[in-house]
Amino acid sequence: MASFKIEGGHKLKGTITPQGAKNEVLQILCAVLLTPERVVVNNVPDIIDVNKLIFILGELGVKVEKLNKNSYAFQADEINLDYLESADFKRDGGSLRGSIMIVGPLLARFGRGYIPRPGGDKIGRRRLDTHFEGFIRLGAKFRYNKEEYFYGVEADELFGTEMLLDEASVTGTANILMASVLATGTTTIYNAACEPYIQQLCKMLNSMGATIKGVGSNLLKIEGVKKLMGCEHTVLPDMIEIGSWIGVAVMTKSELTIKNVSWENLGQIPNVFRKLGIQFEKRGDDIYIPEQKSYEIQNYIDGSVLTVSDAPWPGFTPDLLSIVLVIATQAKGTVLIHQKMFESRLFFVDKLIDMGAKVILCDPHRATVIGQNFESALKATKMTSPDIRAGISLLIAALSANGTSIINNIEQIDRGYENIEARLKSIGAKIERIED
């Protein structure tokens, strides 16, 4: 198990280019199973979760060719379905939550798909009902082995239908969408997730010969086709990483330029950071963040305390609430953070309190942050990363703290952030990876 050793309190300066979006590429990689033809995917981030999924695809029989550092070609023309019922798959698939999205493509193309209960972040309950209820509506039979926590769906043929999702699940929408494109007839999905990553998946599938209408809305209409072709697809920059770099700049009072951020796909992110008092400029498709000695949280127009909460797109992404919370610890003013989706995601605040932050954890979903306006710097400490987003948030806190911090279990950070220590060093951070 590796750790980071961070010497905080140093100003940073330079330019960063964000990696490809983790939450998009996991969907895109699963979609290569829908066709026997060659699919090229560009801007693939080199992170643990993505590499695990590429490994699983290879074990399934997908031919994987690495074209360059961040581009791959895939061809799923000789799939080994026996792997799905092997002990190896139960181990490999259970270690990655994104593996759930292979079920829809496999069901659509081969008539069956299996998955062990997926792992991932320990941030609260993340149920799979939406996925499997959608498959059942399309005509699949569902089975579940309670002893082995193993899920399965099977169907000789899928038939288009109308469905209202019980929640706007991103992975659920992606999975059902991929199953629907090869179904017989028309499928309508209401209350579909409409994040940019779902839009990207729809655009990719349409380029492969699918017929999906309503892209960008919460009502998708899919006309099933007999087969899909190969294509080339480029993954968007990761909006969560972009928000993370904004947090790095602000907490270290640094000047930073973030390149090629795809402004039109950032949604509420710029607005929320502006409400925290953070200054930045749009320069072409870049974000320029000047050095800021202070930033003040805006109150509502009636003077009441600002609340930052998560919501399905086009609301604010839950993946950035941990970073907003850390930024708020050194702002001028007070903010209430309301994490609606996951009941364990705010539990990392005890580490921030140990560092001297003024945070009141009201309940598992809400925390009040009283900013210190940099009048009392955070203190270095030793801590453990509980999940990807809390991990990067603690890393940002450590970069701003006085003294040297140690963060253990950094494999959690590596799951979502490509080569983070080298990129931080490139802009002047004092960080070292320690292998145990």
C-alpha positions, 0 to 999 in steps of 0.5 A: 500500500503506497502513501503520499508525503506532501510538504504543504504551504508552497505556491504553485504556478503553471499549466495543466491539461485535464485527463480524459473523463473517467465516468465517460470512458467506463461507459465507452469501453463497455460499448465496444462489446456491441459490435464485432468491428474495430473501435478506436477510443482516444483520450483514455486516462491511465488510471486504475479503474480504467485499466481494470476494465480494459483487463476484463475486456481482454479476458472476455476475448476483446482484442486490445491494441494500445495505439499510443499513451492514451489511445486504444483500438478494440475489436470484440469479434471473438468473445469468450462468454465462458469467462463470465461464469469463471472464478476469475471473473467473479474476482475481477468484476467484483473489484470495479463498480464500472464493470456493471455496464458490460451487462447491457451490451452482452445481453443485447448482442449475446443474449446473456450478461452476468456480473458479481456485485461490483465494488468501488468507493465506500460512500454509501448504498449504490443499488443496482435495481434501476439497471436490472428493472430496465433489462426486465422491461426489455424482456430479460429474465433475471436471476440472483445467487445470494450466496455468491452475490452474482447477478445474471440476465438472459433473453433470446430477444429483447423488445423495445418498450416504454419505461420510467426510470425510478432514478436518473442513474447515469450508469443505469441509463447507460446500461439500458441504453446499450441494451436497447440499441439492438432490441427489436422495436422502439424503446423510450426511456423517461427520467434518463440521466442526461449528463455530458457523458451520457450524451457522448455515449449516445453520439458514439452509438449513433456514429456506430449506426444506432438511432437515438433521439432526444440526446441531451434531454431526460427522454430518450427514444431508441429505434432498435437496429440489427447491428452496429459498426465500428467507429472512432471516439474521443473522450471529453476532459474530466470535469471532476479533475478540472474542479480538482485543479481549481481547488488546488489553485485556490487553496495554495493561492496559486496562478494556474491555467487549465487547458482545453476544458470543454466549457460547454460541458461544465454545466453548473461548475463555474457558477458554484465556484463563483458563488464561493468567491473564486475568480477565474477567466475563460480564455478560449477553451481554457480556464485561467485562475489568478493568484487569490489571497482571499475569496468570499462566499456569497450569501443568498439575496436575503442574506441567508447562508449559501447551500451547495447541494448535488443534483442530477444533471444539469444540477451540480455533480456530487463528485465535486462536493468534497472539493467544495467543502475543502475550498470553503474551509479557507474562504471568508464566510459560511456555507452548508454542504448538502450531499444528497446522494451518498450517506457516507461521503462526508465522513472524511471531514474528521480529518479536516477537523484534525487539521484545524478546519471549522466544520460541523457535521450535522448528519451523514448528508450535511456539513456546515463549514465556517471559513477561516479566510486563511487567517488560520492555516490548516495543520499537517497531519497523517490521514488515510484516503477513504475514496477517490474524491475524499482522497483528492480533497485531503491531498488539496488540503495537505498542499495548503497546510503548514508542515508535512502530511502523509496520506495513506491508501493512495490507491484510491486516488490512483483509481481516478487521477492519472499520474497525479504526483508528477503533474503536481510536481510539474507546477511546483508541488512538493509531493513524494510517493512512498511505496510500502 
